[in-house]
Each structure stands twice: as C-alpha cells, then as structure tokens.
Amino acid sequence: MRVNPNFTPDILSDLYTDENQADTALEQLASGQLINMPSDNPVGASELVQNQAELSQTDQFIQNTSDVEGLLQTADSTLSSVVSSLNQAISVGTQGANGTNSAADLQALGQQVEGIQSQVLGYANATYQGNYIFAGTATNTPAFTLDPAAPDGVTYSGNTDTNTVQIADGDSVQINLPGSQLFQGSGGDVMGALQQLVTAFKSGNTTAIGTATTELNSAVNYLSQQRVFYGSVLQQLTSNQSYLQTEQLNLQSAANTIDGVNLAQAANNLSQAETTQSATLAALAKVIPENLLQYLQP
C-alpha cells in the first residue's frame, strides 16, 4: 500500500472546505435564507422565482380588491343618501298635493324641493380619490351639470361605459354603473321626476304636484334596485379577499419551506465548521515545518 508522504495538499483542501462551510452557515444566519445565490440550490432557486411571481400577483390582486372596496362603499353610501333625500322630497310633495296649502305655502315647499334637487346633484357628482364615481369611465369629468333648459334640469356629462378591475387570475369584476343609468334610467328618471316636482310647485298645481310625487316614488324604487349592484359586488369582493389572503399565506409558507433557515441548526453548523477549521489549521501548522525541513536537507 502506497502512503502519500505529502499531506499538505489534502489538509489545504480540507481547510478550504471548512472555510466554505463556515461562510455558508454565517451567511445563512445573517440573511435568514438557505438560498443566497442560485448555485446554493438551483432547483429551489427556480421554485422561489415562481413563488415570488405568484406572491407578487396575489399581493396586487389584494391591493386591487382593497382599493375597489373603498370605491364601492363610497358609491353605496352616496346612493343611500340620495334615497334619503328623495324620500324627503316625496314627503314634501305629498304635503303639497293635499290641497290645503296657500300659495305662499306651496312656494315655501317648492323651495325645499329645489334645495333637495341641488343636494341630489351634489351626490350625483360625488368623487372617490379625486375621481367622479357616477361619470362612467370619464372619471375626470363631473357626471352632471345644472341645466335649467334641459327637461331633467341637468345635463349628463359622463359616458355610458363601465370600469372593471382584475381581482384574480382570469377574473375581472365590473365596479360601477354610469350615472345616466342610475339617475336618468328608463325605469325611473330621478332627475326628471325631481325637475317635474319643482315645476309643479312653481305652477301651484296640486294635481301636477301629486303626479310628480308619484313619479318620484317610482324613481326611488328604481334607484334602490340599481343600488343592489354595489352590495352584490362588495359581497363578491369580500369573499375574494378572504381567498386571496389564504393564498398569500400558503405562498409565504411554501417559500419559507424552501428557503427558510433553521437558526439553531445553522448556528450548530457554524460552530462545527469553526471547530473543524481550527483543528485543520493546527494540523497544517505541524505539517508545514516538517515538509520545509525535508526540503532544506541536502
């Protein structure tokens, strides 16, 4: 059996291995990650890239959902206020149609309706984060402008298009209804009924006031039906948000399984590597002088 009398290369190789092991353990402790470069684990690194892409997409969907929830809640709350204002107008109209009011009374009641009309116009031009909610996709434009010459007393300045947002992979949801559909729909013209009631009060015709009040009541029922859209979408988004948050946790857990460091194990690996490295250095310190002495002998 041949014995290699020169141990130095082997010891140096061991020393290099010990240093690498110590550096790896130290880097894992510092970063909290098993994979600090693709060469540490090529398969795991590839899985992490895919995981991060899915997690980023999920995070974006969660953000989209959160942003849209605020918009929908604002729209629903605004429409609730509109319905309350319209019910006040109906109450005033009912009072004005009972035939017991003087001309002065009718004038005062008519002024109340005009105030409500102005209030509803303000609601119809409500904004969320600087964008007009009920203007279709023309969110930089006020939905309605006051126009006494128009049959409805207003002009719709938005469009009839709708906005959508992606809330999951391959799944988008409509997030608005255009103001023309909500406030001037064929099933109930809110703006038109209000203008009709204002005109009826100005004329002092109790029959016309009663007719306009009936029209306004129908418009309120129609608007309440349209408002259901926002509640339904909010419910869908709440369910989607729960799913996305679960998916987010699953992806984070999967990433930790691939790349997470067991700190106790890494600390133990570092300690063992340093111990082995010290022993290797001690062995090398003994071998090098002997080899040097043999080299110097004639």
Buried (B, 14 or more C-beta within 10 A) or exposed (E): EEEEEEBBEEBBEBBEBBBEBBEBBBBBBEEEBBBBEEEBBEEBBEBBEEBEEBBEBBEEBBEBBEBBBEBBEBBBEBBBBBBEBBBBBBEBBBBBBEEEBEEEEBEBBBBBBBBBBEBBBBBBBBBBEEBBBBBBBBBEBBBBEEBEEBEBBBEBBBBEEEBEBBBBEEEEBEBBBBBBBBBBBEEBBBBBBBBBBBBBBBEBBBEBBBBBBBBBBBBBEBBBEBBEBBEEBBEBBEEBBEBBEEBBEEBEEBBBEBBEBEEEEBBEBBEBBBEBBEEBEEBBEEBBEEEEEEEEEE
